[in-house]
Amino acid sequence: MAEQITINILGKEYSIKSDVEEDYAKQIAECLNQKVEEVLKTTKTVATLNILVLAAMNIANDYFQVKKLNEELITMIETRSGNLTSYIDSQI
């Protein structure tokens, strides 16, 4: 059931409805705020929308890097487990 949660992004409070726990939603907002701070350190833009778009792009980049690493790990595990299964079968 969706609950009303208040989060703070860029110093502004937002009231949202979410199925996640309040602490988790606040962690997500804090992650966004950290990315915004990173953008602010490296750009001269002051437009809030531009800052949020750049932060979102950074978050998406992080997501795709982790997703690629996850896919590589899954492939490696599948290969190794297949090799192990073949080895075990050959020993029987």
C-alpha positions in Angstrom: 0.0 0.0 0.0 1.4 3.4 -1.0 2.3 5.7 1.8 2.8 9.4 1.8 6.6 10.2 2.2 8.4 13.5 2.4 11.8 13.7 0.8 14.2 16.6 0.2 15.8 17.2 -3.1 18.0 20.3 -3.8 16.7 21.8 -0.5 13.1 21.5 -1.5 10.6 19.2 0.1 8.5 16.9 -2.0 5.6 14.8 -0.8 5.3 11.6 -2.7 3.3 8.4 -2.5 5.4 5.2 -2.6 5.3 1.5 -1.8 8.9 1.6 -0.5 9.8 2.2 3.1 10.4 5.8 4.1 14.1 5.2 4.9 14.7 3.7 1.5 13.0 6.6 -0.3 15.2 9.0 1.7 18.3 7.0 0.7 17.3 7.4 -2.9 16.8 11.1 -2.5 20.2 11.4 -0.8 21.8 9.6 -3.6 20.3 12.0 -6.1 21.4 14.9 -3.9 25.0 13.6 -3.9 24.9 13.3 -7.7 23.6 16.9 -7.9 26.5 18.0 -5.7 28.9 16.2 -8.0 27.4 18.0 -11.0 27.5 21.4 -9.3 31.3 20.9 -8.6 32.0 20.3 -12.3 29.6 22.6 -14.2 28.8 26.3 -14.2 25.1 25.7 -14.9 22.7 27.1 -12.4 19.4 26.0 -14.0 17.8 23.4 -11.6 16.4 21.3 -14.5 19.8 21.2 -16.2 21.5 20.1 -13.0 18.9 17.4 -12.4 19.2 16.1 -16.0 23.0 15.9 -15.7 22.6 14.1 -12.3 20.1 11.7 -13.9 22.5 11.0 -16.7 25.3 10.2 -14.2 23.0 7.9 -12.3 21.9 6.2 -15.5 25.6 5.7 -16.4 26.3 4.2 -13.0 23.3 1.9 -13.5 24.4 0.7 -16.9 28.0 0.0 -15.7 26.7 -2.1 -12.8 24.2 -3.8 -15.1 27.1 -4.7 -17.6 29.2 -6.0 -14.7 26.3 -8.1 -13.4 25.8 -9.6 -16.9 29.5 -10.4 -17.2 29.5 -12.1 -13.8 26.4 -14.1 -14.7 28.1 -15.3 -17.9 31.3 -16.2 -16.0 29.3 -18.1 -13.4 27.3 -20.0 -16.0 30.5 -20.9 -17.9 32.2 -22.1 -14.7 29.2 -24.1 -13.5 28.9 -25.7 -16.9 32.6 -26.6 -16.8 32.2 -28.0 -13.3 29.2 -30.0 -14.3 31.0 -31.5 -17.3 34.0 -32.3 -15.1 31.8 -34.0 -12.5 29.9 -35.9 -15.2 33.2 -37.1 -16.7 34.3 -38.5 -13.3 31.3 -40.6 -12.8 
